[in-house]
Amino acid sequence: MKLSMWMIANRLSSLDLDLDIREEAGPVLKSARRVYATNCVHVYQSGKDVICNGEGDCIRIKDTRITEAFEIVQCVFDFYEDWMSDIMDLIKAKNYRELVNSCWSVFHNPMVLFDGNCRVLGLSEQYAADDLDEEWRYLSTYGYTSVKAIDCMKYNGQNKDFTKMGMQRFEFDEGLMYPGITYSLYFQDVLCGRINLLEKERRLNKGDYQILELLADLLKTGMMEHEAGYLVSMNENLFYSLLDGGKVDESQMKIQLDYHHWDPLDVFQLYLIEMGEEQKDKMAILAHTILQQLPSCCIIQRFPEIVVICDVTKYNGKDAKQTLRLLAGESGVHVSCGIQSKGIYNVHYLLNQARAAITYGRMQNPDEVFYPFYRHAMDYIIESSSLEDSVMACHADVRELWRRKQQGDDMFETLKCYLNNERSLVNTAQAMYLHRNTLVYRVRKLTEFLNDELNDVYSRDYMKLSIRTLELYEWKMKRRYDGKNIETGRSKDGGYMGSGGSVSLC
């Protein structure tokens, strides 16, 4: 393991030292030597003091002898070598609790390791629950970040994006007592964890940052290894799995929704920003800008896409569509959106819609910046190889009427018959065996309910295709029912089924 002079200085901090080390001095030193050698620390006597010279950066150890000083410096190399070997074994064993405890001997400060869902994997047990602040007590008691801390980071975080890959310094005026550094761990563009290192005993310096970088490189690979019986890592952020149509644990999903103050049965809309290879360097900046403008949305980065999930039921900020359209135009990227859908477990289908909207939009209107899925929904339903995707692409109003039909409401049948009879009141009344005044009342209530005008030819065709698709789905589900709940989109074990199962229309 190669060290920097900063890392060596941290281990010698109990001695009387003078430091002359460049800020940018990196970990290039292999060992201590009594004579000069490239990329080694040259240890030699200078009067009553000993000089440790590492490629021009110096540590002066006062009032000591060369034999003692050399032994001490060489022990620093041995210590780090042994420590790193232990860390690698602990990562392989996924013993994150002991890993964090082992880090105290290096940083001498409180440390917390989270997975990608703010679940505590390990925290420094050298500190009791009441030794730090309220958040430390919460982490020690419940094993998750508190909603209060998430809100503090989101709304009082000095305009920082705490989901950004890599290391950032933080310090809050209120809410969280101790400053420090946080490191977001990503593996192949997927958030899999976070390290928080607090400044309680001493201020962190360049040597701490360098050690944290080495630790993070080892951790992010080990934390994303799949565990037996799981197709994805148990440490990966749940929203990635949800977007990919994977199964997620509902109790953990509830915690993630609480962080956003969302309910699983709220109405959601998904926006997608697609970036080119030449724009990769701008991705983090654009995502941070979106987070600043739309702080109550969930922003997920995975090149070449930025996904924005908006809870339409709870949202009361800036117009998300107009904001993203403006940012896309300024950044030279494309943005699309799926249709609104009830239920967080349906975002996988919304992502498919948003991707399709960009594909169709580029073919049909290449000069446009914003591509709403609505205008391409019929093409998508016709071309889709998945009946579940087709169902989720159906007109939102028609899906809601179909849901009400399951509860005995007759508006779905009224719309179907009205459209099939080309909106003729006479023919529709005859087909439904209704008095004309009764039908006029129903049609008036129907038009008040619909968000789109029936005078629009595309909207009428979209609704008719949606009706046909939903009836086909209902027919097939009645004949192929296999224990999956049509109303919730969940299997008997309570987990989300993902694509290939029945979908949530409630």
C-alpha positions as CSV (number, residue, x, y, z in Angstrom):
1,M,0.0,0.0,0.0
2,K,1.4,3.4,-1.0
3,L,1.2,6.3,1.5
4,S,1.2,10.1,1.3
5,M,3.1,12.3,3.7
6,W,-0.3,13.5,4.9
7,M,-1.3,9.9,5.8
8,I,2.1,9.4,7.6
9,A,1.7,12.7,9.5
10,N,-1.7,11.6,10.8
11,R,-0.2,8.5,12.4
12,L,2.7,10.6,14.0
13,S,0.3,13.3,15.3
14,S,1.1,12.5,19.0
15,L,4.7,13.5,18.4
16,D,6.1,17.1,18.3
17,L,6.1,17.8,14.6
18,D,6.7,20.5,12.1
19,L,5.0,19.9,8.7
20,D,6.0,21.2,5.3
21,I,3.7,19.2,3.0
22,R,2.1,20.3,-0.2
23,E,-1.7,20.2,-0.3
24,E,-1.5,18.0,-3.5
25,A,1.0,15.5,-2.1
26,G,-0.3,12.1,-3.2
27,P,0.0,8.5,-2.0
28,V,3.2,7.5,-3.9
29,L,5.5,6.4,-1.0
30,K,6.3,2.7,-0.7
31,S,8.5,2.5,2.4
32,A,11.0,4.3,4.7
33,R,14.7,4.3,3.9
34,R,17.9,5.6,5.6
35,V,19.2,6.6,2.2
36,Y,17.4,8.4,-0.6
37,A,15.3,6.2,-3.0
38,T,12.6,7.1,-5.4
39,N,9.1,7.1,-4.0
40,C,10.4,6.3,-0.5
41,V,10.6,8.4,2.7
42,H,14.2,9.4,3.3
43,V,14.7,9.5,7.1
44,Y,17.8,11.3,8.4
45,Q,19.2,13.2,11.4
46,S,19.3,17.0,11.3
47,G,20.8,18.2,14.6
48,K,18.5,17.2,17.4
49,D,15.7,16.5,15.0
50,V,14.9,13.9,12.4
51,I,13.7,14.8,8.9
52,C,11.4,12.6,7.0
53,N,11.5,13.7,3.3
54,G,9.1,12.1,0.9
55,E,9.6,13.4,-2.6
56,G,10.2,17.0,-1.4
57,D,7.5,17.0,1.3
58,C,8.9,17.1,4.9
59,I,8.0,16.1,8.4
60,R,10.4,17.3,11.1
61,I,10.2,15.1,14.3
62,K,11.7,17.2,17.1
63,D,14.1,16.0,19.7
64,T,14.4,12.4,18.6
65,R,17.1,10.0,17.4
66,I,17.3,8.5,13.9
67,T,17.1,4.9,15.1
68,E,13.8,5.5,17.0
69,A,12.3,7.8,14.3
70,F,13.1,5.3,11.5
71,E,11.5,2.5,13.4
72,I,8.4,4.6,14.0
73,V,8.0,5.7,10.4
74,Q,8.5,2.1,9.1
75,C,5.8,1.0,11.6
76,V,3.4,3.4,10.0
77,F,3.8,1.6,6.7
78,D,3.3,-1.7,8.4
79,F,0.2,-0.5,10.2
80,Y,-1.5,0.7,7.0
81,E,-0.6,-2.5,5.2
82,D,-2.1,-4.7,7.9
83,W,-5.1,-2.4,8.2
84,M,-5.9,-2.5,4.5
85,S,-5.5,-6.3,4.4
86,D,-8.0,-6.6,7.3
87,I,-10.4,-4.2,5.5
88,M,-10.3,-6.3,2.3
89,D,-11.1,-9.5,4.3
90,L,-14.0,-7.8,6.1
91,I,-15.4,-6.6,2.8
92,K,-15.2,-10.1,1.3
93,A,-17.0,-11.4,4.4
94,K,-19.5,-8.5,4.2
95,N,-18.8,-7.8,7.8
96,Y,-19.4,-4.0,7.6
97,R,-20.0,-3.6,11.3
98,E,-16.5,-4.6,12.1
99,L,-15.1,-2.8,9.1
100,V,-16.4,0.5,10.5
101,N,-15.1,-0.2,13.9
102,S,-11.7,-1.0,12.4
103,C,-11.7,2.5,10.7
104,W,-11.6,4.3,14.0
105,S,-7.9,3.4,14.5
106,V,-7.3,5.4,11.3
107,F,-9.6,8.3,11.4
108,H,-10.2,8.6,15.2
109,N,-13.6,10.1,14.4
110,P,-17.2,8.7,14.2
111,M,-18.0,7.0,11.0
112,V,-21.2,5.6,9.5
113,L,-21.6,3.2,6.5
114,F,-25.0,3.2,4.8
115,D,-26.3,1.1,1.9
116,G,-28.0,2.8,-1.0
117,N,-31.2,3.1,0.9
118,C,-29.9,5.0,4.0
119,R,-29.9,1.8,6.0
120,V,-27.0,1.6,8.5
121,L,-24.5,-1.2,7.8
122,G,-22.1,-0.2,10.5
123,L,-21.3,2.8,12.8
124,S,-18.4,3.4,15.1
125,E,-19.3,1.5,18.3
126,Q,-16.6,3.4,20.1
127,Y,-19.4,6.0,20.6
128,A,-22.6,5.4,22.6
129,A,-26.0,6.5,21.3
130,D,-25.9,9.7,23.4
131,D,-22.3,10.6,22.7
132,L,-23.0,12.8,19.6
133,D,-26.2,14.4,18.4
134,E,-29.8,13.6,17.9
135,E,-29.2,12.0,14.5
136,W,-26.5,9.7,15.9
137,R,-29.0,8.6,18.6
138,Y,-31.6,7.9,15.8
139,L,-29.1,5.9,13.7
140,S,-28.0,3.8,16.7
141,T,-31.7,3.1,17.7
142,Y,-33.4,2.5,14.4
143,G,-30.7,1.7,11.9
144,Y,-31.8,4.2,9.3
145,T,-31.3,7.8,8.5
146,S,-34.2,9.9,10.0
147,V,-36.7,11.8,7.8
148,K,-35.6,15.0,9.6
149,A,-31.9,14.5,8.5
150,I,-33.0,13.8,4.9
151,D,-35.0,17.1,4.9
152,C,-32.1,18.9,6.4
153,M,-29.8,17.7,3.6
154,K,-32.4,18.4,1.0
155,Y,-33.5,21.9,2.0
156,N,-30.6,23.2,4.2
157,G,-27.7,21.6,2.4
158,Q,-26.0,24.7,1.1
159,N,-27.2,23.8,-2.5
160,K,-25.3,20.5,-2.3
161,D,-26.3,17.4,-4.2
162,F,-25.8,14.6,-1.7
163,T,-26.4,12.0,-4.3
164,K,-23.5,13.1,-6.4
165,M,-20.8,10.5,-6.9
166,G,-17.7,10.9,-4.8
167,M,-16.7,13.0,-1.8
168,Q,-18.3,16.2,-0.5
169,R,-17.8,18.3,2.7
170,F,-20.9,19.2,4.7
171,E,-21.7,21.5,7.6
172,F,-25.2,22.5,8.7
173,D,-26.2,25.6,10.7
174,E,-28.9,23.6,12.4
175,G,-30.3,20.1,12.6
176,L,-27.0,18.1,12.5
177,M,-24.4,19.1,15.0
178,Y,-21.1,17.8,13.6
179,P,-19.6,18.7,10.2
180,G,-17.6,16.2,8.2
181,I,-17.4,14.6,4.8
182,T,-19.8,12.3,3.0
183,Y,-18.9,9.9,0.1
184,S,-21.5,8.6,-2.3
185,L,-20.6,5.1,-3.4
186,Y,-21.5,4.2,-7.0
187,F,-20.8,1.1,-9.0
188,Q,-21.5,1.2,-12.7
189,D,-23.7,4.3,-12.2
190,V,-25.8,2.7,-9.5
191,L,-25.9,4.2,-6.0
192,C,-24.9,1.3,-3.6
193,G,-23.9,3.1,-0.4
194,R,-22.6,6.1,1.5
195,I,-19.8,6.8,4.0
196,N,-20.3,9.7,6.5
197,L,-17.2,10.7,8.5
198,L,-17.8,13.2,11.2
199,E,-15.4,15.7,12.8
200,K,-15.8,15.2,16.5
201,E,-12.3,14.5,17.9
202,R,-10.2,16.4,15.3
203,R,-10.6,18.2,12.0
204,L,-10.2,16.0,8.9
205,N,-7.3,16.7,6.5
206,K,-5.9,15.6,3.2
207,G,-4.6,12.3,4.6
208,D,-8.1,11.4,5.7
209,Y,-9.5,12.2,2.3
210,Q,-6.9,10.0,0.6
211,I,-7.6,7.0,2.9
212,L,-11.3,7.5,2.4
213,E,-10.8,7.4,-1.4
214,L,-9.0,4.1,-1.1
215,L,-11.6,2.6,1.2
216,A,-14.4,3.8,-1.1
217,D,-12.9,2.1,-4.2
218,L,-12.8,-1.2,-2.3
219,L,-16.2,-0.9,-0.8
220,K,-18.3,0.0,-3.8
221,T,-17.2,-3.1,-5.7
222,G,-17.8,-5.4,-2.8
223,M,-21.1,-3.9,-1.8
224,M,-22.6,-4.5,-5.3
225,E,-21.8,-8.2,-5.4
226,H,-25.0,-10.2,-5.6
227,E,-26.0,-12.3,-2.6
228,A,-27.5,-15.8,-2.8
229,G,-31.0,-15.8,-4.1
230,Y,-31.0,-12.2,-5.3
231,L,-30.7,-10.9,-8.9
232,V,-29.5,-7.5,-7.6
233,S,-27.4,-6.3,-4.7
234,M,-29.2,-5.9,-1.4
235,N,-27.3,-2.6,-1.0
236,E,-28.4,-1.0,-4.2
237,N,-30.9,1.9,-4.0
238,L,-34.4,0.5,-4.3
239,F,-35.4,3.0,-6.9
240,Y,-33.0,1.5,-9.4
241,S,-34.5,-2.0,-8.9
242,L,-38.0,-0.5,-9.1
243,L,-37.2,1.2,-12.4
244,D,-35.8,-2.0,-13.7
245,G,-39.0,-3.9,-12.8
246,G,-37.4,-5.9,-10.0
247,K,-38.8,-7.1,-6.7
248,V,-38.3,-4.8,-3.7
249,D,-39.0,-5.2,0.0
250,E,-42.1,-3.2,0.8
251,S,-41.0,-2.3,4.3
252,Q,-37.8,-0.8,3.0
253,M,-39.8,0.9,0.2
254,K,-42.0,2.6,2.7
255,I,-39.0,4.1,4.4
256,Q,-37.8,5.5,1.1
257,L,-41.2,6.9,0.4
258,D,-41.3,8.5,3.9
259,Y,-38.0,10.3,3.0
260,H,-39.9,12.0,0.1
261,H,-43.2,12.3,2.1
262,W,-44.9,10.2,-0.5
263,D,-47.6,7.5,-0.2
264,P,-47.4,4.3,-2.3
265,L,-50.8,4.9,-3.8
266,D,-50.2,8.5,-4.8
267,V,-50.4,9.5,-8.5
268,F,-46.9,9.6,-10.1
269,Q,-45.4,10.9,-13.3
270,L,-41.9,10.1,-14.6
271,Y,-39.7,12.4,-16.7
272,L,-36.7,11.2,-18.6
273,I,-33.7,13.2,-19.8
274,E,-31.4,11.5,-22.3
275,M,-27.9,12.6,-22.8
276,G,-25.3,11.9,-25.4
277,E,-21.8,10.6,-24.8
278,E,-20.3,14.1,-25.5
279,Q,-22.6,15.5,-22.6
280,K,-21.5,12.9,-20.0
281,D,-19.4,15.5,-18.1
282,K,-22.4,17.8,-17.8
283,M,-24.7,15.1,-16.3
284,A,-24.0,15.8,-12.6
285,I,-24.4,19.5,-13.1
286,L,-27.7,19.1,-14.9
287,A,-29.0,16.7,-12.2
288,H,-28.0,19.1,-9.5
289,T,-29.8,22.0,-11.2
290,I,-32.9,19.9,-11.5
291,L,-32.7,19.0,-7.8
292,Q,-32.4,22.7,-7.0
293,Q,-35.5,23.6,-9.1
294,L,-37.6,20.5,-8.1
295,P,-36.4,19.6,-4.6
296,S,-39.5,17.4,-3.8
297,C,-38.9,15.1,-6.8
298,C,-36.7,12.0,-6.8
299,I,-33.7,12.5,-9.2
300,I,-31.9,9.3,-10.3
301,Q,-28.8,9.4,-12.4
302,R,-27.7,6.5,-14.5
303,F,-25.9,7.5,-17.7
304,P,-27.1,8.2,-20.3
305,E,-30.3,8.9,-18.4
306,I,-31.5,11.2,-15.7
307,V,-34.9,10.0,-14.3
308,V,-37.2,12.4,-12.4
309,I,-40.0,10.9,-10.5
310,C,-42.7,13.4,-9.4
311,D,-45.5,12.7,-7.0
312,V,-48.4,14.5,-8.7
313,T,-50.7,14.1,-5.7
314,K,-48.3,15.9,-3.3
315,Y,-46.4,18.2,-5.6
316,N,-46.9,22.0,-5.2
317,G,-43.7,23.4,-6.5
318,K,-42.6,24.9,-9.9
319,D,-44.3,23.4,-13.0
320,A,-42.1,20.3,-13.5
321,K,-42.9,19.9,-17.2
322,Q,-42.0,23.5,-18.0
323,T,-39.0,23.6,-15.8
324,L,-37.5,20.5,-17.4
325,R,-38.4,21.6,-20.9
326,L,-36.5,24.9,-20.3
327,L,-33.5,23.1,-18.8
328,A,-33.4,20.6,-21.6
329,G,-33.4,23.4,-24.2
330,E,-30.6,25.2,-22.5
331,S,-28.5,22.0,-22.1
332,G,-29.1,20.7,-25.6
333,V,-30.7,17.4,-24.4
334,H,-34.1,15.7,-24.9
335,V,-36.7,15.2,-22.3
336,S,-39.9,13.1,-22.3
337,C,-42.6,12.0,-19.9
338,G,-44.9,9.1,-19.4
339,I,-48.5,9.3,-18.6
340,Q,-49.7,9.8,-15.0
341,S,-50.2,6.6,-13.1
342,K,-51.5,5.7,-9.6
343,G,-49.0,3.7,-7.5
344,I,-45.2,3.9,-7.1
345,Y,-44.8,0.3,-8.1
346,N,-45.7,1.2,-11.7
347,V,-42.8,3.5,-12.4
348,H,-41.1,0.7,-14.4
349,Y,-43.8,1.0,-17.0
350,L,-43.6,4.8,-16.9
351,L,-39.9,4.6,-17.7
352,N,-40.6,2.3,-20.7
353,Q,-43.1,4.9,-21.9
354,A,-40.7,7.8,-21.5
355,R,-38.0,5.9,-23.4
356,A,-40.4,5.1,-26.2
357,A,-41.6,8.7,-26.4
358,I,-38.0,9.8,-27.1
359,T,-37.6,7.1,-29.7
360,Y,-40.8,8.0,-31.5
361,G,-40.4,11.7,-31.0
362,R,-36.9,11.7,-32.6
363,M,-38.2,9.9,-35.7
364,Q,-41.3,12.0,-36.2
365,N,-40.3,15.4,-34.8
366,P,-36.4,15.5,-34.6
367,D,-36.3,19.3,-34.0
368,E,-38.4,19.1,-30.8
369,V,-36.9,19.1,-27.3
370,F,-39.8,17.8,-25.3
371,Y,-41.6,14.5,-26.2
372,P,-44.8,13.7,-24.2
373,F,-45.8,10.0,-24.4
374,Y,-49.5,10.8,-24.8
375,R,-49.1,11.6,-28.6
376,H,-47.2,8.3,-29.2
377,A,-49.3,6.0,-26.9
378,M,-51.2,4.3,-29.7
379,D,-48.0,3.4,-31.6
380,Y,-46.6,2.0,-28.3
381,I,-49.6,-0.1,-27.6
382,I,-49.7,-1.5,-31.1
383,E,-46.0,-2.3,-31.2
384,S,-45.6,-3.5,-27.6
385,S,-44.8,-7.2,-27.1
386,S,-46.0,-7.0,-23.4
387,L,-49.7,-6.9,-22.6
388,E,-48.8,-5.4,-19.2
389,D,-46.9,-2.5,-20.8
390,S,-49.9,-2.0,-23.1
391,V,-52.3,-1.8,-20.2
392,M,-50.2,0.8,-18.4
393,A,-50.0,2.8,-21.6
394,C,-53.8,3.0,-21.8
395,H,-55.5,6.4,-21.5
396,A,-55.3,7.4,-17.8
397,D,-59.0,8.4,-17.7
398,V,-60.1,5.1,-19.3
399,R,-58.0,3.1,-16.8
400,E,-59.7,5.0,-14.0
401,L,-63.1,4.2,-15.4
402,W,-62.1,0.6,-15.9
403,R,-61.1,0.5,-12.2
404,R,-64.4,1.9,-11.2
405,K,-66.2,-0.7,-13.3
406,Q,-64.8,-3.3,-11.0
407,Q,-66.7,-1.6,-8.2
408,G,-70.0,-1.5,-10.1
409,D,-69.8,1.9,-11.8
410,D,-71.3,2.1,-15.4
411,M,-69.3,5.0,-16.8
412,F,-66.8,2.7,-18.6
413,E,-69.6,1.0,-20.5
414,T,-71.2,4.4,-21.3
415,L,-67.9,5.7,-22.7
416,K,-67.4,2.5,-24.7
417,C,-70.8,2.5,-26.3
418,Y,-70.8,6.3,-26.9
419,L,-67.6,6.1,-28.8
420,N,-68.6,3.0,-30.7
421,N,-71.7,4.8,-31.9
422,E,-69.7,7.8,-33.1
423,R,-71.1,9.9,-30.2
424,S,-74.6,9.7,-31.4
425,L,-77.0,10.1,-28.5
426,V,-79.9,8.4,-30.3
427,N,-77.9,5.3,-31.3
428,T,-76.1,5.1,-27.9
429,A,-79.4,5.3,-26.0
430,Q,-80.9,2.5,-28.2
431,A,-77.8,0.3,-27.8
432,M,-77.8,0.7,-24.0
433,Y,-81.6,0.6,-23.6
434,L,-81.6,4.0,-21.9
435,H,-83.9,7.0,-22.0
436,R,-82.3,9.8,-23.9
437,N,-82.4,12.2,-20.8
438,T,-80.7,9.5,-18.7
439,L,-77.9,9.2,-21.4
440,V,-77.6,13.0,-21.7
441,Y,-77.0,13.1,-17.9
442,R,-74.4,10.3,-18.1
443,V,-72.5,11.9,-21.0
444,R,-72.4,15.3,-19.2
445,K,-70.9,13.6,-16.1
446,L,-68.5,11.7,-18.4
447,T,-67.2,14.8,-20.2
448,E,-66.8,16.6,-16.9
449,F,-64.6,13.6,-15.7
450,L,-62.4,13.3,-18.8
451,N,-59.3,15.4,-19.0
452,D,-59.2,15.3,-22.8
453,E,-61.7,16.6,-25.3
454,L,-63.8,14.0,-27.2
455,N,-63.8,16.4,-30.1
456,D,-60.1,15.5,-30.7
457,V,-59.8,12.6,-33.1
458,Y,-56.6,11.2,-31.6
459,S,-58.0,11.3,-28.1
460,R,-61.1,9.4,-29.2
461,D,-59.0,6.8,-31.0
462,Y,-56.6,6.5,-28.1
463,M,-59.6,5.9,-25.7
464,K,-61.1,3.3,-28.0
465,L,-57.8,1.4,-28.3
466,S,-57.4,1.6,-24.5
467,I,-60.9,0.2,-23.9
468,R,-60.1,-2.7,-26.2
469,T,-56.7,-3.4,-24.6
470,L,-58.2,-3.4,-21.1
471,E,-61.0,-5.7,-22.0
472,L,-58.4,-8.1,-23.6
473,Y,-56.3,-7.9,-20.4
474,E,-59.4,-8.7,-18.2
475,W,-60.3,-11.6,-20.4
476,K,-56.9,-13.1,-20.3
477,M,-56.5,-12.6,-16.5
478,K,-59.7,-14.4,-15.8
479,R,-58.4,-17.4,-17.7
480,R,-54.8,-17.4,-16.6
481,Y,-55.2,-16.3,-12.9
482,D,-52.2,-17.8,-11.1
483,G,-52.5,-16.4,-7.6
484,K,-51.4,-12.8,-8.5
485,N,-53.5,-9.9,-7.3
486,I,-54.8,-7.9,-10.2
487,E,-55.8,-5.0,-8.0
488,T,-52.4,-4.5,-6.2
489,G,-49.8,-5.7,-8.6
490,R,-48.2,-7.8,-5.9
491,S,-47.8,-11.6,-5.5
492,K,-48.9,-13.6,-2.6
493,D,-45.6,-13.1,-0.7
494,G,-46.3,-9.4,-0.7
495,G,-43.4,-8.4,-3.0
496,Y,-43.7,-6.4,-6.2
497,M,-43.9,-8.7,-9.2
498,G,-42.2,-6.6,-11.8
499,S,-42.8,-7.0,-15.5
500,G,-44.5,-10.1,-16.7
501,G,-47.0,-10.2,-13.9
502,S,-50.4,-8.5,-13.6
503,V,-50.2,-4.7,-13.1
504,S,-51.6,-2.3,-10.6
505,L,-54.6,-0.4,-11.8
506,C,-56.0,0.7,-8.5
